[in-house]
Amino acid sequence: MQKIAGTNAVITGGGDGIGRALTLELAKAGANVAVTDIRTDAAEAVAAEAAALGVKSIGLSCDVTDEASIEEMAAQAAAELGPMQIVWANAGLGIGQGFTTARRENLRWMYQVNVDGIIDTVRAFSDSLKEQSGFRAIGVTASMASLTHPDAGTPSYSASKYAVMGIAEGLRTELAPEGINVTVLCPGLVNTRIWDGARARPEKFGGPRHASEEAGAHWREAGMSVDQVGQWGVDALREGQFFAVMPNNEDSRDAVAARQAEILAGIRYPVR
């Protein structure tokens, strides 16, 4: 069990949803927080919520599809709060399309956020983390989609989250000798506005597009409490636990077992 109080933490995609929940849980535990988001006003609003909990906090602009933006954010965070001990690569998005049906720029946008954004965020802070001693941790927000067969409507999203799981597991192996823990958060359906993610899409990927409120009905009706997901993620980070898995129902949990069973069923050993 690690003590979070007094540490400095940075969270990408912290302007709402799971990122906001993680930020506020870390702040409740006593961490100073750098809240980052492509929407500066959203990051600053969550930073104000965190400050009301009695910690130092800042809201910073960051586009995780732009390596220079991440590097600038990392420098600002360090200048204002000091070295980070906790880095949570949370920013992510989904598109409800397949590889053969999605617009190419939508696929490029999602993979640059969900995959390159994770890698570049960790790289921006990795040297500083390695130079320090004591408790240091990286959190990565993946999904139950990292562990199950893809849903029919979202195979391209699921594949991006498979990649996130691979990155998290690779980081755990790579950074263990440095004493840096890694936690991967895998929630099922959560009551967030992920369905309206294009509202913050950069111009280079087609610009913003707002979905109607009706589009989010399924998330509001069946999604889990985002606050509970944030709490479980921070608890796992504090406990040094790699997997923080939170299925939203038994079917989601059973889907993990079904995929494992199919993998095991596909094993054949060579004849010698």
C-alpha positions as CSV (number, residue, x, y, z in Angstrom):
1,M,0.0,0.0,0.0
2,Q,1.6,3.2,-1.2
3,K,1.0,6.7,0.2
4,I,-0.3,9.1,-2.5
5,A,-0.5,12.1,-0.2
6,G,2.2,14.7,-1.2
7,T,2.9,13.2,-4.6
8,N,2.5,15.1,-7.9
9,A,0.2,13.5,-10.5
10,V,-0.6,14.4,-14.1
11,I,-3.7,13.1,-15.9
12,T,-4.4,13.4,-19.6
13,G,-7.9,13.7,-20.8
14,G,-8.8,15.0,-17.4
15,G,-11.5,17.5,-18.4
16,D,-14.4,15.1,-17.9
17,G,-15.4,11.4,-17.6
18,I,-12.9,8.9,-16.3
19,G,-10.1,11.4,-16.3
20,R,-12.0,13.8,-14.1
21,A,-12.9,11.0,-11.7
22,L,-9.3,9.8,-11.5
23,T,-8.1,13.4,-10.9
24,L,-10.5,14.0,-8.0
25,E,-9.7,10.6,-6.4
26,L,-6.0,11.4,-6.6
27,A,-6.7,14.8,-5.1
28,K,-8.8,13.3,-2.3
29,A,-5.9,11.0,-1.5
30,G,-3.7,14.1,-1.2
31,A,-1.9,14.3,-4.6
32,N,-1.2,17.6,-6.2
33,V,-2.6,17.3,-9.8
34,A,-1.9,18.6,-13.2
35,V,-5.1,18.2,-15.2
36,T,-4.6,18.2,-18.9
37,D,-7.1,18.2,-21.8
38,I,-7.4,19.4,-25.4
39,R,-10.1,21.7,-24.0
40,T,-8.2,24.1,-21.8
41,D,-11.4,25.4,-20.1
42,A,-12.4,21.8,-19.1
43,A,-9.0,21.1,-17.6
44,E,-9.1,24.4,-15.6
45,A,-12.6,23.6,-14.3
46,V,-11.5,20.2,-13.0
47,A,-8.4,21.7,-11.6
48,A,-10.6,24.2,-9.6
49,E,-12.6,21.2,-8.3
50,A,-9.3,19.5,-7.2
51,A,-8.1,22.7,-5.5
52,A,-11.2,22.9,-3.4
53,L,-10.1,19.5,-1.9
54,G,-7.0,21.2,-0.5
55,V,-4.3,20.3,-2.9
56,K,-2.3,22.2,-5.5
57,S,-3.7,21.9,-9.0
58,I,-3.3,23.3,-12.4
59,G,-5.2,23.0,-15.7
60,L,-3.2,22.7,-18.8
61,S,-3.9,22.4,-22.5
62,C,-2.6,19.3,-24.2
63,D,-3.3,17.6,-27.6
64,V,-2.0,14.0,-27.2
65,T,-1.9,13.6,-31.0
66,D,0.9,16.2,-31.0
67,E,4.2,15.2,-29.4
68,A,5.3,18.8,-29.1
69,S,2.1,19.7,-27.2
70,I,2.7,16.8,-24.8
71,E,6.4,17.9,-24.2
72,E,5.3,21.5,-23.6
73,M,2.6,20.3,-21.1
74,A,5.2,18.1,-19.3
75,A,7.5,21.1,-19.0
76,Q,4.8,23.3,-17.7
77,A,3.6,20.7,-15.1
78,A,7.1,20.3,-13.8
79,A,7.7,24.0,-13.6
80,E,4.6,24.7,-11.6
81,L,4.3,21.6,-9.4
82,G,7.7,19.9,-9.6
83,P,8.6,16.4,-10.8
84,M,5.7,14.0,-11.3
85,Q,5.5,10.8,-9.3
86,I,2.2,9.6,-10.9
87,V,1.5,9.8,-14.6
88,W,-1.9,8.7,-15.8
89,A,-2.2,8.3,-19.5
90,N,-6.0,8.4,-19.7
91,A,-7.0,10.3,-22.9
92,G,-8.9,8.1,-25.3
93,L,-11.8,8.0,-27.6
94,G,-14.0,5.6,-29.6
95,I,-15.6,5.4,-33.0
96,G,-18.5,3.1,-33.6
97,Q,-17.2,1.8,-36.9
98,G,-15.1,-1.0,-38.4
99,F,-11.8,-1.0,-40.3
100,T,-13.5,-1.2,-43.7
101,T,-16.3,1.2,-43.0
102,A,-14.7,4.1,-41.0
103,R,-13.4,7.2,-42.7
104,R,-9.6,6.9,-42.8
105,E,-9.1,10.2,-40.9
106,N,-11.4,8.9,-38.1
107,L,-9.2,5.8,-37.7
108,R,-6.1,7.9,-37.8
109,W,-7.5,10.2,-35.2
110,M,-8.5,7.4,-32.8
111,Y,-5.2,5.5,-33.1
112,Q,-3.1,8.7,-32.6
113,V,-5.0,9.4,-29.4
114,N,-5.5,5.9,-28.1
115,V,-2.1,4.4,-29.0
116,D,0.5,7.1,-29.9
117,G,-0.9,9.4,-27.2
118,I,-0.3,6.8,-24.5
119,I,3.3,6.1,-25.7
120,D,4.2,9.8,-26.1
121,T,2.7,10.8,-22.7
122,V,4.8,8.1,-20.9
123,R,7.9,9.0,-22.9
124,A,7.5,12.7,-21.9
125,F,7.8,11.8,-18.2
126,S,9.9,8.7,-18.2
127,D,13.3,10.2,-17.7
128,S,12.1,12.2,-14.7
129,L,10.4,9.1,-13.2
130,K,13.6,7.1,-13.6
131,E,15.7,9.8,-12.0
132,Q,13.6,9.7,-8.8
133,S,13.3,7.2,-6.0
134,G,10.4,6.0,-3.8
135,F,6.9,5.6,-5.0
136,R,6.4,6.2,-8.7
137,A,3.6,4.8,-10.8
138,I,2.0,4.9,-14.3
139,G,-1.7,4.5,-14.8
140,V,-3.1,3.6,-18.2
141,T,-6.8,3.6,-19.1
142,A,-7.7,0.7,-21.3
143,S,-11.1,-1.0,-21.4
144,M,-12.9,-4.3,-21.0
145,A,-12.6,-4.2,-24.8
146,S,-8.9,-5.0,-24.2
147,L,-9.8,-8.4,-22.8
148,T,-12.8,-9.6,-24.8
149,H,-13.8,-10.3,-28.4
150,P,-14.7,-7.1,-30.2
151,D,-18.3,-6.1,-30.3
152,A,-19.7,-6.2,-33.8
153,G,-20.1,-2.4,-34.0
154,T,-16.7,-1.4,-32.6
155,P,-13.9,-3.6,-33.9
156,S,-11.5,-0.8,-34.6
157,Y,-12.0,0.7,-31.1
158,S,-11.4,-2.8,-29.6
159,A,-8.2,-3.2,-31.5
160,S,-6.9,0.1,-30.3
161,K,-7.5,-1.0,-26.7
162,Y,-5.8,-4.3,-27.4
163,A,-2.8,-2.1,-28.3
164,V,-3.2,-0.1,-25.1
165,M,-3.1,-3.4,-23.1
166,G,0.0,-4.4,-24.9
167,I,1.6,-1.0,-24.1
168,A,0.7,-1.3,-20.4
169,E,2.1,-4.8,-20.2
170,G,5.2,-3.8,-22.0
171,L,5.7,-0.8,-19.7
172,R,5.3,-3.0,-16.7
173,T,8.1,-5.3,-17.9
174,E,10.3,-2.4,-19.0
175,L,10.0,-0.2,-15.9
176,A,9.9,-2.9,-13.2
177,P,13.7,-2.8,-12.8
178,E,13.4,1.0,-12.3
179,G,10.9,0.4,-9.4
180,I,8.1,2.1,-11.3
181,N,4.7,0.4,-11.0
182,V,2.1,0.2,-13.8
183,T,-1.7,-0.1,-13.4
184,V,-4.0,-0.7,-16.3
185,L,-7.7,0.3,-15.8
186,C,-10.2,-1.8,-17.7
187,P,-13.8,-0.6,-17.2
188,G,-16.8,-1.8,-19.0
189,L,-19.6,0.6,-20.2
190,V,-19.3,3.8,-18.2
191,N,-21.7,6.7,-18.0
192,T,-19.5,9.3,-19.7
193,R,-19.7,11.4,-22.8
194,I,-17.4,9.1,-24.9
195,W,-20.2,8.9,-27.4
196,D,-19.7,12.7,-28.1
197,G,-15.9,12.5,-28.3
198,A,-15.8,14.3,-31.7
199,R,-16.9,17.5,-30.0
200,A,-13.1,18.1,-29.4
201,R,-11.8,16.6,-32.7
202,P,-8.9,18.7,-34.0
203,E,-9.2,20.4,-37.4
204,K,-6.5,18.1,-38.8
205,F,-8.8,15.2,-38.4
206,G,-12.0,16.8,-39.7
207,G,-12.8,19.3,-36.9
208,P,-15.5,19.2,-34.2
209,R,-18.8,17.4,-34.6
210,H,-21.4,17.3,-31.9
211,A,-23.6,14.2,-31.4
212,S,-27.2,14.6,-30.3
213,E,-28.1,13.8,-26.7
214,E,-30.1,10.9,-27.9
215,A,-26.9,9.2,-29.0
216,G,-25.8,8.9,-25.4
217,A,-28.9,7.3,-24.1
218,H,-27.4,3.8,-23.8
219,W,-24.4,5.1,-21.8
220,R,-26.7,7.0,-19.4
221,E,-29.0,4.1,-18.9
222,A,-26.6,1.1,-18.7
223,G,-23.3,2.7,-17.9
224,M,-21.5,2.4,-14.5
225,S,-20.8,5.3,-12.2
226,V,-17.7,7.0,-13.4
227,D,-16.8,7.9,-9.8
228,Q,-16.7,4.2,-8.9
229,V,-14.4,3.5,-11.8
230,G,-12.1,6.3,-10.8
231,Q,-12.0,5.1,-7.2
232,W,-11.1,1.5,-8.3
233,G,-8.3,2.8,-10.6
234,V,-6.7,4.8,-7.9
235,D,-7.1,2.0,-5.3
236,A,-5.3,-0.4,-7.6
237,L,-2.5,2.2,-8.3
238,R,-2.1,2.7,-4.5
239,E,-2.0,-1.1,-4.0
240,G,0.6,-1.7,-6.7
241,Q,-1.9,-3.8,-8.6
242,F,-1.5,-4.2,-12.4
243,F,-5.0,-5.2,-13.4
244,A,-7.9,-3.0,-12.3
245,V,-10.8,-4.6,-14.1
246,M,-14.4,-3.4,-13.6
247,P,-17.0,-5.1,-15.9
248,N,-20.4,-3.4,-15.9
249,N,-22.3,-6.7,-15.7
250,E,-21.8,-10.5,-15.6
251,D,-22.1,-10.8,-19.4
252,S,-19.0,-8.6,-19.7
253,R,-17.1,-10.6,-17.1
254,D,-18.1,-13.9,-18.8
255,A,-16.9,-12.5,-22.1
256,V,-13.3,-12.4,-20.7
257,A,-13.6,-16.1,-19.8
258,A,-15.0,-17.0,-23.2
259,R,-12.1,-15.4,-25.0
260,Q,-9.6,-17.1,-22.7
261,A,-11.3,-20.5,-23.3
262,E,-11.2,-20.0,-27.1
263,I,-7.5,-19.2,-26.9
264,L,-6.8,-22.3,-24.9
265,A,-8.9,-24.4,-27.3
266,G,-6.7,-23.2,-30.1
267,I,-3.5,-24.4,-28.7
268,R,-1.7,-27.3,-30.4
269,Y,1.8,-28.5,-29.7
270,P,4.1,-29.6,-32.4
271,V,4.7,-33.2,-33.1
272,R,8.3,-34.2,-32.4
